């Protein structure tokens, strides 16, 4: 790894005092040299060749024309790199979004997709400005692995139609099992030229890296399979695999054609773009309300993917990213790109890793990547119309395999605790059979319950006896108990119940000393449990000493109305005060008895 990369690190502590904006670019350019510029240019060219076929395939996978994927790689890719917080992230359309974007396209059309992308951008900007970037780390690994593996399975099944050239309904069913049923019933309609090109593409993608050539395997597959399909079409009657030009037509600037329009991305107003019925979708509160939940889900997934990608990049380069600036950059990219016909974007680990391995030094490498996409768009667009659909489907099958993280999935099933395995399989199944929103929501709730159970098991109440380890001599009329662990709603009731049972077993004791030294935190459930227990104990004539309490816990209890009450309850801070407080309570009890 280049030492220049290791030395120039982004320090979020230094940039967090200002607006989280373009921190990666500002840091990278401090000691930028001509050598770095050349390195970025070469890396950008390499990743650009990788991005072109994937951008087309990912757009087609959600049933929109392929140029919208290229517009996304061009506009969003450059803008996010310039304004984000990771030096090496490469953004654009990604496979993780496919299962979320297909329903939006089917229900609201291209216009709805662009509007949802705008809302996603606004939400991501808000998350970054509110400094929520660090919170993504609290999403448990089984949840992330479960829904990403599920997405990989769904994407793989979506490619079977184009891989085999099947004749299916124009709009496939939304539910997974119904979709599988349609695909199985369509298998007799397999088009052998598409199947041949598809399987040859898979073979090439799986073996290309062994040749150790500088040409990325996806670009190699796009070029070689397009040439092969065209050549076989000329020499074999009836060999006519379906191509991009067969499925997509365009009309722009008074011209028409098939495949991809050879023009710069046009400026459009998202609300003027067509809905599912082909009419301008318009702008209304009802539409925005309907798209808000999909946009929230897209924003959450985009944040997870981009920040995980940044973490991977940090591990490969020994640098640090600014998560809040990265969210702002992702938001700005998604807010702007719909005005140029682009779709939802986030960072892609495969392209980011390729960027680093190609020698990238700064976010400018991603900008050069976008310029390569631009050149392909305006120069090679007519040739891209000859790309077989089966080739693009085969590419996405490889992407789906990588997204599924099958080796990690199997290893987690083998070595993880049973609770984590249950969460993993729940998220995996819900992603496939319901949707990703349900998977993440249920997964987070299950993970929260498991965490609370584990934390509750750490909370205990232990009786201390009068021995050499006691901080003072314990009188025979007193009981001394230590609380250990957090007192929150998952543990407080159990801890207090243990305490009350102990007091019934020692009914001759009249003073109870509670040591809170090892209690790190308390919530309202814990406060309420203490209030209830103290009320019952005081009603039985038992005095209470609260010792060694953390200042923040003391403030919470005082705010709730718990304070020193003569003859009933006293707060103390050290052993001497505790002994004196216990003696004071005992003396008060004797005075009451004598009176």
C-alpha positions as CSV (number, residue, x, y, z in Angstrom):
1,X,0.0,0.0,0.0
2,X,1.3,3.5,-0.9
3,X,2.8,5.3,2.1
4,X,1.3,8.5,0.9
5,X,-2.1,7.0,1.5
6,X,-1.1,5.9,5.0
7,X,0.1,9.3,6.1
8,X,-2.8,11.4,4.9
9,X,-5.7,10.5,7.2
10,X,-9.0,12.2,7.7
11,X,-9.5,13.1,11.3
12,X,-13.2,13.5,12.0
13,X,-12.2,15.2,15.3
14,X,-10.6,18.0,13.4
15,X,-13.4,18.5,10.8
16,X,-16.4,18.0,13.1
17,X,-16.3,21.6,14.4
18,X,-17.4,22.8,10.9
19,X,-20.0,21.7,8.4
20,X,-19.6,18.1,7.5
21,X,-19.0,18.8,3.8
22,X,-16.2,17.7,1.3
23,X,-13.9,16.8,4.2
24,X,-12.3,14.0,2.1
25,X,-11.5,16.3,-0.8
26,X,-10.1,19.1,1.4
27,X,-7.9,16.7,3.3
28,X,-6.6,15.0,0.2
29,X,-5.6,18.2,-1.6
30,X,-3.4,19.5,1.2
31,X,-0.3,17.8,-0.1
32,X,-1.6,16.8,-3.5
33,X,1.1,16.4,-6.3
34,X,1.3,15.8,-10.0
35,X,2.2,12.2,-9.2
36,X,-1.1,11.8,-7.2
37,X,-3.0,13.3,-10.1
38,X,-1.6,10.8,-12.6
39,X,-2.4,8.0,-10.1
40,X,-6.0,9.2,-9.7
41,X,-6.4,9.5,-13.5
42,X,-5.3,5.9,-14.0
43,X,-7.5,4.6,-11.2
44,X,-10.4,6.5,-12.6
45,X,-10.0,5.1,-16.1
46,X,-9.8,1.6,-14.7
47,X,-12.9,1.9,-12.5
48,X,-14.8,3.7,-15.2
49,X,-14.4,0.7,-17.5
50,X,-15.9,-1.4,-14.7
51,X,-18.7,1.0,-13.9
52,X,-20.1,1.3,-17.5
53,X,-21.5,-2.3,-17.9
54,X,-22.6,-2.4,-14.3
55,X,-24.5,0.9,-14.5
56,X,-26.3,-0.3,-17.5
57,X,-27.2,-3.7,-16.0
58,X,-28.4,-2.2,-12.7
59,X,-30.7,0.3,-14.5
60,X,-32.2,-2.5,-16.7
61,X,-32.6,-4.7,-13.6
62,X,-35.2,-2.2,-12.2
63,X,-37.0,-1.8,-15.5
64,X,-35.7,1.6,-16.5
65,X,-33.7,2.4,-19.7
66,X,-29.9,1.8,-19.3
67,X,-28.9,5.4,-19.8
68,X,-30.4,6.3,-16.4
69,X,-27.8,4.1,-14.8
70,X,-25.0,5.8,-16.8
71,X,-26.4,9.2,-15.8
72,X,-26.2,8.1,-12.2
73,X,-22.6,7.0,-12.4
74,X,-21.7,10.2,-14.1
75,X,-23.5,12.9,-12.0
76,X,-24.0,11.2,-8.6
77,X,-20.6,9.5,-8.8
78,X,-18.7,12.8,-9.3
79,X,-20.8,14.9,-6.9
80,X,-20.7,12.4,-4.0
81,X,-16.9,12.1,-4.4
82,X,-16.4,15.8,-4.3
83,X,-18.7,16.5,-1.3
84,X,-18.4,13.3,0.8
85,X,-16.2,12.1,3.6
86,X,-14.4,9.1,2.1
87,X,-11.4,9.5,-0.1
88,X,-11.9,6.3,-1.9
89,X,-15.6,5.5,-2.1
90,X,-17.0,5.2,-5.7
91,X,-20.7,5.8,-5.9
92,X,-23.4,5.0,-8.4
93,X,-26.3,2.6,-8.9
94,X,-25.9,-0.5,-6.8
95,X,-27.4,-3.9,-6.6
96,X,-28.5,-3.5,-3.0
97,X,-31.2,-1.1,-4.2
98,X,-32.8,-3.3,-6.8
99,X,-35.4,-5.0,-4.6
100,X,-36.5,-1.6,-3.3
101,X,-36.6,0.3,-6.6
102,X,-38.5,-2.3,-8.6
103,X,-41.8,-1.7,-6.7
104,X,-41.4,2.1,-6.9
105,X,-40.9,1.9,-10.7
106,X,-43.9,-0.5,-11.1
107,X,-46.2,1.6,-9.0
108,X,-45.0,5.2,-9.7
109,X,-43.0,5.0,-12.9
110,X,-39.7,6.7,-13.7
111,X,-41.1,10.0,-12.3
112,X,-41.9,8.3,-8.9
113,X,-38.4,6.8,-8.8
114,X,-36.8,10.3,-9.4
115,X,-39.0,11.8,-6.7
116,X,-38.2,9.1,-4.2
117,X,-34.5,9.6,-5.0
118,X,-34.8,13.3,-4.2
119,X,-36.5,12.5,-0.8
120,X,-33.8,10.0,-0.1
121,X,-31.2,12.7,-0.7
122,X,-32.9,15.1,1.7
123,X,-33.1,12.5,4.4
124,X,-29.4,11.6,4.0
125,X,-28.4,15.3,4.2
126,X,-30.5,15.6,7.4
127,X,-28.8,12.5,8.9
128,X,-25.4,13.9,8.2
129,X,-26.2,17.4,9.6
130,X,-27.6,15.7,12.7
131,X,-24.3,13.8,13.1
132,X,-26.0,10.4,12.8
133,X,-23.2,8.8,10.9
134,X,-21.8,7.1,14.0
135,X,-25.1,5.5,14.8
136,X,-24.9,3.1,11.8
137,X,-22.3,1.1,13.7
138,X,-25.0,0.0,16.1
139,X,-26.8,-2.1,13.5
140,X,-25.9,-5.7,14.4
141,X,-23.9,-7.8,11.9
142,X,-26.6,-10.6,11.7
143,X,-29.2,-8.0,10.6
144,X,-26.9,-6.5,7.9
145,X,-25.8,-10.0,6.7
146,X,-29.3,-11.3,6.7
147,X,-30.9,-8.6,4.5
148,X,-27.9,-8.3,2.1
149,X,-27.8,-12.1,1.6
150,X,-31.6,-12.0,1.0
151,X,-31.2,-9.2,-1.5
152,X,-28.6,-11.3,-3.3
153,X,-31.0,-14.2,-3.6
154,X,-33.8,-12.0,-4.9
155,X,-31.5,-10.3,-7.5
156,X,-30.2,-13.7,-8.7
157,X,-33.8,-14.9,-9.4
158,X,-34.6,-11.6,-11.2
159,X,-31.9,-12.3,-13.7
160,X,-33.1,-15.7,-14.9
161,X,-35.6,-14.2,-17.3
162,X,-33.0,-12.3,-19.4
163,X,-30.3,-15.0,-18.8
164,X,-32.4,-17.6,-20.6
165,X,-34.5,-15.3,-22.8
166,X,-37.8,-16.5,-21.2
167,X,-41.2,-15.2,-22.3
168,X,-42.8,-13.9,-19.2
169,X,-45.5,-11.2,-18.4
170,X,-44.3,-7.6,-18.9
171,X,-44.6,-7.0,-15.1
172,X,-43.5,-9.9,-12.9
173,X,-45.3,-10.5,-9.6
174,X,-44.0,-8.6,-6.6
175,X,-43.9,-11.6,-4.2
176,X,-41.0,-13.9,-4.4
177,X,-42.8,-17.3,-4.5
178,X,-45.2,-16.0,-7.2
179,X,-42.2,-14.8,-9.2
180,X,-40.5,-18.2,-8.9
181,X,-43.7,-19.9,-10.1
182,X,-43.9,-17.7,-13.2
183,X,-40.2,-18.4,-14.0
184,X,-40.7,-22.1,-13.6
185,X,-43.7,-22.1,-15.9
186,X,-41.8,-20.1,-18.5
187,X,-38.8,-22.4,-18.6
188,X,-40.1,-24.2,-21.8
189,X,-39.8,-20.9,-23.6
190,X,-36.0,-20.7,-23.1
191,X,-34.4,-19.0,-26.1
192,X,-31.2,-21.0,-26.8
193,X,-29.2,-18.0,-28.2
194,X,-29.7,-16.0,-25.0
195,X,-29.0,-19.0,-22.9
196,X,-25.8,-19.8,-24.8
197,X,-24.5,-16.2,-24.5
198,X,-25.6,-16.0,-20.9
199,X,-23.7,-19.1,-19.8
200,X,-20.6,-18.2,-21.9
201,X,-20.6,-14.8,-20.1
202,X,-20.8,-16.5,-16.7
203,X,-17.9,-18.8,-17.7
204,X,-15.8,-15.8,-18.8
205,X,-16.6,-13.8,-15.7
206,X,-15.6,-16.7,-13.4
207,X,-12.3,-17.3,-15.2
208,X,-11.2,-14.0,-16.5
209,X,-9.2,-12.9,-13.5
210,X,-6.9,-15.9,-13.8
211,X,-5.5,-14.3,-17.0
212,X,-4.1,-11.4,-14.9
213,X,-5.0,-8.8,-17.6
214,X,-5.5,-5.1,-16.8
215,X,-8.9,-5.2,-18.6
216,X,-11.8,-5.5,-15.9
217,X,-13.7,-8.7,-16.3
218,X,-17.1,-7.0,-16.7
219,X,-15.8,-4.8,-19.5
220,X,-14.2,-7.8,-21.1
221,X,-17.4,-9.7,-21.0
222,X,-19.4,-6.8,-22.4
223,X,-17.0,-6.4,-25.4
224,X,-16.2,-10.0,-26.1
225,X,-19.8,-11.3,-25.7
226,X,-21.2,-8.5,-27.8
227,X,-18.7,-9.3,-30.6
228,X,-19.5,-13.0,-30.3
229,X,-23.2,-12.5,-30.4
230,X,-22.9,-10.2,-33.4
231,X,-20.6,-12.5,-35.3
232,X,-22.8,-15.6,-34.7
233,X,-25.8,-13.6,-35.8
234,X,-24.1,-13.0,-39.2
235,X,-23.1,-16.7,-39.8
236,X,-25.9,-18.6,-38.1
237,X,-29.5,-18.1,-39.3
238,X,-31.8,-17.6,-36.4
239,X,-29.1,-16.7,-33.9
240,X,-30.6,-13.5,-32.6
241,X,-30.1,-13.0,-28.8
242,X,-32.0,-10.1,-27.4
243,X,-29.9,-6.9,-27.1
244,X,-30.2,-3.6,-25.4
245,X,-31.2,-2.1,-28.7
246,X,-34.1,-4.6,-29.0
247,X,-35.6,-3.7,-25.6
248,X,-35.0,0.1,-25.4
249,X,-35.8,3.0,-27.7
250,X,-35.2,6.7,-27.1
251,X,-36.4,10.0,-28.4
252,X,-34.3,13.1,-27.6
253,X,-33.4,16.4,-29.2
254,X,-35.7,15.7,-32.1
255,X,-33.9,12.4,-32.8
256,X,-34.9,8.8,-32.2
257,X,-33.0,5.6,-32.0
258,X,-32.5,2.3,-30.1
259,X,-30.3,1.5,-27.2
260,X,-28.8,4.5,-25.5
261,X,-29.0,8.2,-26.6
262,X,-25.5,9.6,-27.5
263,X,-26.0,12.9,-25.7
264,X,-25.2,14.5,-22.4
265,X,-27.7,13.9,-19.6
266,X,-30.6,16.2,-20.2
267,X,-31.9,18.6,-17.4
268,X,-35.3,17.4,-16.4
269,X,-37.9,18.2,-13.7
270,X,-38.6,14.9,-11.8
271,X,-42.3,15.8,-11.3
272,X,-42.6,16.2,-15.1
273,X,-41.4,12.6,-15.7
274,X,-43.9,9.8,-16.4
275,X,-45.7,7.8,-13.8
276,X,-46.6,4.1,-14.2
277,X,-49.4,5.1,-16.6
278,X,-47.1,7.2,-18.8
279,X,-48.4,10.6,-17.7
280,X,-46.5,13.4,-15.9
281,X,-46.4,12.3,-12.2
282,X,-46.9,15.9,-10.9
283,X,-46.1,17.2,-7.4
284,X,-48.5,16.7,-4.5
285,X,-48.5,16.1,-0.8
286,X,-50.2,12.8,-1.3
287,X,-47.4,11.6,-3.6
288,X,-44.7,12.8,-1.2
289,X,-46.4,11.0,1.7
290,X,-46.7,7.8,-0.3
291,X,-43.0,7.9,-1.3
292,X,-41.8,8.9,2.2
293,X,-41.5,5.4,3.6
294,X,-39.7,4.0,0.5
295,X,-37.4,7.0,0.7
296,X,-36.7,6.4,4.4
297,X,-35.8,2.8,3.6
298,X,-33.6,3.8,0.7
299,X,-31.8,6.4,2.9
300,X,-31.2,3.9,5.7
301,X,-29.9,1.3,3.2
302,X,-27.8,3.9,1.4
303,X,-26.3,5.1,4.7
304,X,-25.5,1.5,5.7
305,X,-23.9,0.6,2.4
306,X,-21.9,3.8,2.0
307,X,-20.5,3.8,5.5
308,X,-19.7,0.0,5.4
309,X,-18.0,0.7,2.1
310,X,-16.0,3.5,3.8
311,X,-15.0,1.2,6.6
312,X,-13.8,-1.4,4.2
313,X,-11.8,1.3,2.4
314,X,-10.3,2.5,5.7
315,X,-9.2,-1.1,6.4
316,X,-7.5,-1.4,3.0
317,X,-5.7,2.0,3.2
318,X,-5.2,2.7,6.9
319,X,-7.1,5.9,6.7
320,X,-10.2,7.3,8.4
321,X,-13.4,8.6,6.9
322,X,-15.8,11.3,8.1
323,X,-19.2,9.5,8.4
324,X,-21.3,12.6,8.7
325,X,-19.7,14.3,5.7
326,X,-20.2,11.0,3.7
327,X,-23.9,11.1,4.5
328,X,-24.1,14.7,3.4
329,X,-22.3,13.9,0.2
330,X,-24.5,10.9,-0.5
331,X,-27.5,13.1,0.2
332,X,-26.4,15.9,-2.2
333,X,-25.7,13.4,-4.9
334,X,-29.2,11.8,-4.6
335,X,-30.8,15.2,-4.4
336,X,-29.2,16.6,-7.6
337,X,-29.0,13.5,-9.8
338,X,-32.8,13.2,-10.5
339,X,-32.7,16.5,-12.3
340,X,-30.4,14.8,-14.8
341,X,-32.4,11.6,-15.1
342,X,-30.3,9.7,-12.6
343,X,-31.6,7.1,-10.1
344,X,-30.8,6.3,-6.5
345,X,-27.1,6.0,-5.8
346,X,-24.8,4.9,-3.0
347,X,-21.2,3.6,-2.7
348,X,-20.3,0.2,-4.1
349,X,-17.7,-2.0,-2.3
350,X,-16.6,-3.7,-5.5
351,X,-15.9,-0.4,-7.4
352,X,-14.3,1.1,-4.3
353,X,-12.0,-1.8,-3.8
354,X,-11.0,-1.7,-7.5
355,X,-10.4,2.0,-7.1
356,X,-8.0,1.4,-4.2
357,X,-6.2,-1.5,-5.9
358,X,-5.7,0.7,-9.0
359,X,-3.8,3.3,-7.0
360,X,-6.3,6.0,-6.2
361,X,-5.1,8.8,-4.0
362,X,-8.1,11.1,-3.6
363,X,-11.7,11.6,-4.5
364,X,-10.6,12.9,-7.9
365,X,-10.2,9.3,-8.9
366,X,-14.0,8.9,-8.7
367,X,-14.4,12.1,-10.7
368,X,-12.2,10.7,-13.5
369,X,-14.3,7.5,-13.3
370,X,-17.3,9.7,-14.0
371,X,-15.6,11.3,-17.0
372,X,-14.9,7.9,-18.5
373,X,-18.6,7.1,-18.2
374,X,-19.3,10.4,-20.0
375,X,-17.0,9.5,-22.9
376,X,-18.7,6.2,-23.2
377,X,-22.1,7.9,-23.2
378,X,-21.3,10.4,-26.0
379,X,-18.9,8.4,-28.1
380,X,-19.7,4.7,-27.7
381,X,-23.5,4.8,-27.1
382,X,-24.4,3.4,-30.6
383,X,-22.2,0.3,-29.9
384,X,-23.7,-0.3,-26.5
385,X,-27.0,-1.0,-28.2
386,X,-25.5,-4.3,-29.4
387,X,-24.8,-5.6,-25.8
388,X,-26.8,-8.9,-25.2
389,X,-29.3,-8.7,-22.4
390,X,-28.1,-12.2,-21.3
391,X,-24.6,-10.8,-20.8
392,X,-25.9,-8.1,-18.5
393,X,-28.0,-10.6,-16.6
394,X,-24.9,-12.8,-16.1
395,X,-23.0,-9.8,-14.8
396,X,-25.7,-9.2,-12.2
397,X,-25.7,-12.9,-11.2
398,X,-22.0,-12.5,-10.3
399,X,-22.9,-9.3,-8.4
400,X,-25.7,-11.0,-6.6
401,X,-23.3,-13.8,-5.5
402,X,-20.9,-11.2,-4.1
403,X,-23.7,-9.4,-2.4
404,X,-25.0,-12.6,-0.8
405,X,-21.7,-13.1,1.1
406,X,-22.4,-16.8,1.0
407,X,-19.2,-17.9,2.7
408,X,-19.8,-15.4,5.6
409,X,-23.4,-16.5,5.8
410,X,-22.5,-20.2,6.1
411,X,-19.7,-19.4,8.7
412,X,-22.1,-17.4,10.8
413,X,-24.6,-20.3,10.8
414,X,-21.8,-22.5,12.1
415,X,-20.1,-20.3,14.7
416,X,-22.6,-17.7,15.9
417,X,-24.7,-18.0,19.0
418,X,-28.1,-19.4,18.5
419,X,-29.8,-16.0,19.0
420,X,-27.7,-14.4,16.3
421,X,-28.4,-17.3,13.9
422,X,-32.1,-16.8,14.6
423,X,-31.8,-13.1,13.8
424,X,-29.8,-13.8,10.7
425,X,-32.3,-16.3,9.3
426,X,-35.3,-14.1,10.2
427,X,-33.8,-11.1,8.3
428,X,-32.8,-13.4,5.4
429,X,-36.3,-14.9,5.1
430,X,-38.2,-11.7,5.5
431,X,-36.1,-10.0,2.9
432,X,-36.9,-12.7,0.4
433,X,-40.5,-13.4,1.2
434,X,-41.8,-10.1,2.5
435,X,-39.5,-7.1,1.9
436,X,-36.4,-5.4,3.3
437,X,-38.3,-2.9,5.4
438,X,-39.8,-5.7,7.4
439,X,-36.5,-7.5,7.6
440,X,-34.6,-4.6,9.0
441,X,-37.4,-3.6,11.4
442,X,-38.0,-7.0,12.8
443,X,-34.3,-7.7,12.9
444,X,-33.5,-4.6,14.9
445,X,-36.3,-5.4,17.3
446,X,-35.1,-8.9,17.8
447,X,-31.5,-7.8,18.2
448,X,-32.7,-5.2,20.8
449,X,-34.5,-7.8,22.8
450,X,-31.5,-10.1,22.7
451,X,-29.2,-7.3,23.8
452,X,-31.6,-6.3,26.6
453,X,-31.7,-9.9,27.8
454,X,-28.0,-10.2,27.8
455,X,-27.6,-6.9,29.7
456,X,-30.3,-7.9,32.2
457,X,-28.4,-11.1,32.9
458,X,-25.4,-8.9,33.9
459,X,-27.4,-7.1,36.5
460,X,-27.4,-8.7,40.0
461,X,-27.9,-8.0,43.6
462,X,-25.5,-9.5,46.1
463,X,-25.5,-9.5,49.9
464,X,-22.3,-8.5,51.6
465,X,-21.5,-9.9,55.1
466,X,-19.4,-8.4,57.8
467,X,-15.8,-9.5,56.9
468,X,-12.4,-7.9,56.3
469,X,-13.5,-6.7,52.9
470,X,-16.3,-4.5,54.3
471,X,-15.5,-0.8,54.3
472,X,-16.9,-0.5,57.9
473,X,-18.2,-2.9,60.6
474,X,-21.7,-3.9,59.8
475,X,-24.1,-3.7,62.7
476,X,-26.3,-6.7,63.4
477,X,-29.5,-4.7,62.7
478,X,-28.4,-3.8,59.2
479,X,-28.2,-5.5,55.8
480,X,-25.7,-4.5,53.1
481,X,-26.5,-5.2,49.4
482,X,-24.5,-4.4,46.3
483,X,-26.1,-3.6,43.0
484,X,-24.0,-4.6,39.9
485,X,-24.9,-3.6,36.4
486,X,-27.3,-1.2,34.7
487,X,-30.8,-0.7,36.3
488,X,-33.0,-0.5,33.2
489,X,-36.4,-1.9,32.4
490,X,-35.0,-5.3,31.5
491,X,-33.2,-5.8,34.8
492,X,-34.6,-3.5,37.5
493,X,-37.7,-5.5,38.4
494,X,-35.8,-8.7,38.8
495,X,-33.1,-7.0,40.9
496,X,-35.7,-5.3,43.2
497,X,-37.6,-8.6,43.6
498,X,-34.4,-10.3,44.8
499,X,-34.0,-7.5,47.3
500,X,-37.6,-7.7,48.6
501,X,-37.3,-11.5,49.0
502,X,-34.1,-11.1,51.0
503,X,-35.7,-8.6,53.3
504,X,-38.6,-10.9,54.1
505,X,-36.0,-13.6,55.0
506,X,-34.3,-11.2,57.4
507,X,-37.3,-9.6,59.0
508,X,-35.3,-8.6,62.1
509,X,-33.1,-6.2,60.1
510,X,-34.3,-2.6,60.3
511,X,-31.7,-0.7,58.1
512,X,-30.9,-1.6,54.5
513,X,-27.7,-0.3,53.0
514,X,-27.6,-0.3,49.2
515,X,-24.3,0.2,47.4
516,X,-24.7,1.7,43.9
517,X,-21.0,2.0,43.2
518,X,-21.1,-0.5,40.3
519,X,-24.3,0.7,38.7
520,X,-23.3,2.6,35.5
521,X,-26.8,3.8,34.4
522,X,-30.5,3.8,35.2
523,X,-33.6,4.5,33.2
524,X,-37.2,5.5,34.2
525,X,-38.2,1.8,34.7
526,X,-35.4,1.4,37.2
527,X,-36.3,4.7,39.0
528,X,-39.9,3.5,39.2
529,X,-38.9,0.1,40.6
530,X,-36.7,1.8,43.2
531,X,-39.5,4.2,44.2
532,X,-42.0,1.3,44.6
533,X,-39.5,-0.8,46.6
534,X,-38.5,2.1,48.9
535,X,-42.2,2.9,49.6
536,X,-42.9,-0.7,50.6
537,X,-39.7,-1.0,52.7
538,X,-40.4,2.3,54.5
539,X,-44.0,1.2,55.2
540,X,-42.5,-1.8,57.0
541,X,-40.4,0.5,59.1
542,X,-37.1,-0.2,57.3
543,X,-34.7,2.7,56.8
544,X,-32.6,2.9,53.6
545,X,-29.1,4.2,52.9
546,X,-28.2,4.8,49.3
547,X,-24.4,4.7,49.0
548,X,-21.7,5.4,46.3
549,X,-24.1,6.6,43.6
550,X,-22.8,7.9,40.4
551,X,-23.5,11.7,40.1
552,X,-25.7,11.3,37.0
553,X,-27.8,8.6,38.7
554,X,-28.1,10.8,41.8
555,X,-29.4,13.7,39.7
556,X,-32.0,11.4,38.0
557,X,-33.3,10.2,41.4
558,X,-33.4,13.7,42.8
559,X,-35.2,14.9,39.7
560,X,-37.8,12.1,40.2
561,X,-38.4,13.3,43.8
562,X,-36.2,10.8,45.7
563,X,-34.3,12.7,48.4
564,X,-33.2,12.5,52.1
565,X,-36.2,11.8,54.4
566,X,-35.6,11.9,58.1
567,X,-35.8,8.4,59.5
568,X,-36.5,6.8,56.2
569,X,-33.9,7.4,53.5
570,X,-30.4,9.0,53.4
571,X,-28.0,9.4,50.5
572,X,-24.3,9.0,51.2
573,X,-21.1,9.2,49.2
574,X,-18.4,7.2,51.1
575,X,-18.0,4.6,53.8
576,X,-17.9,7.0,56.7
577,X,-21.0,8.8,55.7
578,X,-22.7,5.4,55.1
579,X,-21.9,4.2,58.6
580,X,-23.1,7.5,60.1
581,X,-26.3,7.5,58.0
582,X,-27.1,3.9,59.1
583,X,-26.6,4.8,62.8
584,X,-28.8,7.9,62.4
585,X,-31.6,5.8,60.9
586,X,-31.3,3.2,63.7
587,X,-31.4,5.9,66.4
588,X,-34.5,7.4,64.8
589,X,-36.2,4.0,64.9
590,X,-35.3,3.6,68.6
591,X,-36.7,7.0,69.4
592,X,-39.9,6.1,67.6
593,X,-40.2,2.9,69.6
594,X,-39.4,4.7,72.9
595,X,-41.9,7.4,72.1
